[in-house]
């Protein structure tokens, strides 16, 4: 018994050493690198990099290295620093010949982020469908949940844990009439009341076709969305931005990013590539341009897109440390499982 305990203790110490020693080495030897906040300015036609530099404090420069003061940066990024410009009474009445107001800036600006861990995470298969046209202003969580089966969609009343046969048949019939093939490959929604309105769900059916599902006045709303010729959808992300101009984003098998507009059209963006399973995506958008950050292994790409047709305006790449530590680990940025891996 003593020998077995010693073997178990040595094995445990070996596992702990393989797990912790590489982390300790990286922790003690890694040097801090300046991290820049990058935004595209349509007024400047270039990216503005804001970061802390030893001895100089916070500095703001464009890609060429030209420095700007804090007030100049506010004016060059009026959509992002709108509140400061309003407080200083410097917010412009028009930009690029288009009248603008603080309220319009708030309604057309958005932030969107998607991490690989969210994309690769296991799905529960249980979803909640909110009412998209509530009688009151505030959204409310439903008293039922739903799931997809090979035969259709099934709503379950949570209080009794019993299936709502009538509602299930009604939604299944509407989906089938629109040509939906069960079960779906992918379901994307945002079932929370912490938003201005509800867009329901974007679905990829069993044949890879795109559909929009929501509940309107208690009745099913289903719309089949036509994908561009030759596009094989792989991932979809529902959005609920204030201006309601978009239903979400979509990527295809070639890692190209598309915008699913509210009218049902699917428009390709100018991004060269984006792999949701490996890359960290951040989009900061306004009514004139989008700043897109795609953090890949070893490099961070910054892209500027036009807000109207999503055409590529400018690119800027920053080499980065992957941040990965070789050795034994139990978590990964690419999924939400806890298991040993090298």
N, C-alpha and C positions, 0 to 999 in steps of 0.2 A: 504493500500500500504506500509506503514511504517513497519507493522508487517511482511509482505512478504519479504521486504528487509532485515530485521533483521534475519529472518529464513535463507534466502539465504546466508547472511554473516556468520552466525554461521556454516552452512553446509560447506561453503568454508574453513573456519578456521579449521574445524574438518578434512577435507580431507587433507589439508596442514600439519596438525599435524601428522596424520597417515603416511603421505608420508615422511616428513622431519625429525621428531624426531628420528625414528630408525636410519636413516642415520647419523644424528648428534652424536648420542650416539656411534655408531660404529666408526665414524671418531675420536672421542675424546678418545676412550678407546683402539682402536686397536694398538698393538705394532708391530714395524717393525721386520720382520724376515729375516735372511740372505737368499738370493736367489742365488743358485749355477748354474753355467754354466757347464753342464755335457757332456763329450765326451768320447767315447770308444777308447782305444788305443790297436790295435792288437799287437804292439810291447811289451806292458806291460801285455796284457791279462786282463785288468781291466779298470774300468771307472776312469777318472780324473775329480775331482771336483774343479772348480775355483770360488772363491767367496771372498767377502770383509769381513774381521773380524776386529772388533774394537781393536785397538792397534797394530795389526799385518799388516794391509793393505790387499792387495790382496794375498791370499794364494792358493796354488795348492796342493791337496792331492788326494790319491786314496781312495777307499772305506774303506780300513783298517786303514787309518789315516796317512800313510807315506807321508811326505812333499817332494815337488819337486821344484826346482828353475825354473825361467822363461825359461832359456836356455834348461834345461832338458825337460820341458813340450813341447817346440817347437820340440825337437828331437823325443819325444814320440808320437807326433801327426804331422808327417811330411806332410801329405796330407792337413791338415787344415791350418798349419802355413807354407805352401810352400813358400810364398813370403818372409817371414822373413828368412827362411833357405837359400834361394837363395841369398838374400842380404848379409847374413853372410858367404856365400860360404860354407855352411854346408849341402846342400841338397844332399841326397844319390843318387848314380847311380842306385842301385838296392834295392828292398825290397822283402824279402821272396823269393829271387832267381829270381825275375821278374824285368827286366829293366824298369825304370821309368824316366820320364822327366817332367819338369814343364808344357809343353804343354799338355801332356797326363793327368796330374793331373787336369788341367782346363777342359778338355773335358769329364772326367769321374766323376767329382764331381758335386753334385747337392744339392739343398735344396727344400723341399716340405712341405707345411703347409696346413692344412684344419681345419677350425673352424666349430662348430655346426651351428653358425649363417648363414654361407654360404650354408650349406646343407639344413637347414630348411627354407631358404628364399623362397618366392614365385617366380615362374618363369614367365617371360614375354611371352614365347612361340614364340618369334621372334629371329631368329638366322642368323648369317652371315657366309658364306662359302668362305674362302680364296682359292686362287690358290696354290696348294702344289708344283707345278713346274713352278714358274714364270720365265719369260724371263730375267728379271733383278734380281740382288741379293736381293734387298729390297722387302719385302712383301708389298702388297697394299690391302687396304680394297676394297671389291667388290662394284659394283654399284647397287646390288640387295640384298634383304633379303629373307629368306625362313621360312616357318612354316609347321608343320605337320597337316594333317587332317585325318579323318577316311578313306579317299579314297586314300591318297598318300602324296606326298610332293609338296608344292606350292611355286614357286619363284616369287617375286614381285619386279619389277623395281622401285626403290625409287623415281626417278625423275618424273615418270608419275603415280606412284601408281597403275600400271596395272600389271596383272599377266602375266608372261612369260610362255605361254602354252607349247611351244616346249621344253624348258628346264625342266619344271615341269614334262612333260610326259616322258622325257628321264631319269631323275633321279628316278621317280616313277617306271618305267619299270625295271630298273636295280635292285632296291631294291626288287621288287616283284619276279624277277627271282632268287634272292638269298634266297627267302623264308621269307622275312621280313613281319611281320604282323603289320598293321597300327591300331591306332596311337602308337607311342612309349611310354613306361612307363617313360623312363628317357633319357635325352640328355645331354651329357657332352662334352664341347669343350672350347677353349680358343681363341675367335675371336679378336685378336689384332695383330698389326704389330710389337710389341716390343718383338720379339723372333727371333731365328735363322731360323726356318722353321715351316711349318704348318702340323699338324697331322690330321686335320679335326675334326671328332666327334666319340665318342664311344656311341653306342645306345643300350638300352634295349627295344626290341620290345614288342608288346602287350602280347606275350606269355612268356616274360622274357628271351628271347634268346639274345645273345650278338653279335653286329655287329660293323664293322669299316667302316665309310663313310668319303670320302674326294673327292676333285676335282683335277684331274690330266690332265693338258693340256686341260682344259675346259670340260673334260668328267668325268662321275661319276665313282668312284672306290668304290666298296662295297665288303666287305669280311665278311663272317659269321665265328665267332670265337667259337670254341667248349669249353663249360664249363666242368670241371671235373664231374665225375659221382656223382649225388646226390647234386650238388651245386645249390642253388637257389639264383641268384644274386639279390642284393638289392640296392647297390649304386656303381657307377663307376665314376672315376676321370681321365680324359685325362691328359697326361703329354707330354712335349716336351723338354726332357733333351738333352744336347748336343751330348751325345754318341749314341742316337737314338736306344738304346737297348730295350726300353720299350715303350709301347703305353699308359700305365696308371696303375691305381690301381683299385681293385674291392673288395667289401665286400659282404658277403652272409648273409642269414637270421640268421645264428648262430654267427654273428659278427666276422668272420674270415677274415683276410686280404690276398689278392692275388695280384700278379704282373701279368699284361697282357703284355707279351713280344712282341717284334716287329714281331716275326715269327708267332704270333697268339696263342701261347701256354699260358695257364693260370696256374701259379704255386703258390701254397699256401706258405705263409711265416710262420716263427716259432712264430709269435706273438700269445699269448694266446687268446686275445680278443681285439676288437676295435669297438666301436659303434659311427659312424660318427655323429649321431644325438645328442649325449651327451658328447663326448670326443673331446679334442683338440689334433690334431696330428701334430707332427713335425718330419721330417726325414732329417738328414744330412748324405749324402752318399758319398762314394768314391769307388775306384776300388777294395778295399779289404774288407771293412766293412761298415755297416750302423749303426748310432746311432739313435734310435727311441725313441721319447718322447711322451707319452700318458698321458695327464692331465685329470684325472677323478675327480669326486667330493670326496674330502677328501684325495686323494693320487695322486702322480705323479709317473708313472711307466717309467723306462728307460730300454730299451732293446738294445742289440747288436746283429746284424745279419751278417752272412757272405754275401758278395756281390754276390757270384756266384750262390748259391742255396738257399739263404735267411734262412738258418738254424739258430736257436737261439744259441748264444754263451754265453750270460750272462745277468742277470737281476739285477736291483737295484731299490728299492721303497723308496719314500720319502713322509711321511705323510704331508699333507698340509691343510691349512684352506680353506674351500670351497669358502670364500669370499662373500657368499650370506648374505644379510641383510634382516631380517624378517620385514615385514610391507608392505605397499603399494608401488608398483613400476610401471613404465610405459614402461620399456624396459627389455629385457632378453637376456642373452648370447646365448640362444638356438633358437632365431628367430630374424627377423628384423621388427617385428610389433611393433607399438607404441599403447599400450592399457593398461588400468588399470588391475593390477593383484596383488594378495597377495602371 
